[in-house]
Amino acid sequence: MTALVRPAEGRMIGGVCAALARRFGTSATTMRVIFLVSCLLPGPQFLLYLALWFLLPSENSARTAW
């Protein structure tokens, strides 16, 4: 597993689904479909996405930190 950072390439909106896909070894498209299907269920999915967008560092900023 890799570090949980939002990638610089392959983003659609914020890069959260791409980051989760990279972390868990799936495709970004699969993770986006899972997210969209989960939005049909009741729960705070959209708020969680926004929180991860805000909290996860970007790959560019993570590189400069090291």
C-alpha positions in Angstrom: 0.0 0.0 0.0 1.1 3.5 -0.8 0.8 6.7 1.2 -2.6 8.3 1.2 -2.0 11.5 -0.8 -4.0 13.1 -3.6 -2.2 12.4 -6.9 -1.2 15.3 -9.1 -2.4 13.5 -12.2 -5.6 11.5 -12.7 -7.8 13.8 -10.7 -11.4 14.5 -11.7 -12.5 17.0 -9.0 -10.3 16.8 -5.9 -8.4 13.6 -6.4 -9.9 11.8 -3.4 -11.2 8.8 -5.3 -7.9 8.6 -7.2 -6.0 8.6 -3.9 -8.2 5.9 -2.4 -7.9 3.8 -5.5 -4.1 4.1 -5.5 -4.0 3.2 -1.8 -6.2 0.1 -2.1 -4.9 -1.1 -5.4 -8.0 -0.6 -7.5 -8.7 1.6 -10.5 -9.9 5.2 -10.1 -13.0 4.5 -12.2 -14.0 1.7 -9.9 -13.6 3.9 -6.8 -15.6 6.7 -8.5 -18.4 4.2 -9.3 -18.4 2.9 -5.7 -18.6 6.5 -4.4 -21.5 7.4 -6.8 -23.4 4.3 -5.8 -22.8 5.0 -2.1 -24.4 8.4 -2.6 -27.7 6.7 -3.2 -27.6 5.4 0.4 -28.3 7.6 3.3 -25.2 8.9 5.1 -22.5 11.6 5.1 -20.6 10.4 2.0 -20.4 13.9 0.4 -19.3 15.4 3.7 -16.6 12.7 4.0 -15.4 13.4 0.5 -15.1 17.1 1.3 -13.3 16.4 4.5 -10.8 14.1 2.8 -10.3 16.7 0.1 -9.4 19.2 2.7 -7.3 16.9 5.0 -5.4 14.8 2.5 -2.2 16.4 1.3 -1.6 16.9 -2.4 1.2 14.8 -3.9 3.1 17.9 -4.9 3.0 19.3 -1.3 3.9 15.9 0.1 7.0 15.8 -2.1 8.2 19.2 -1.0 7.7 18.3 2.7 10.3 15.5 2.5 
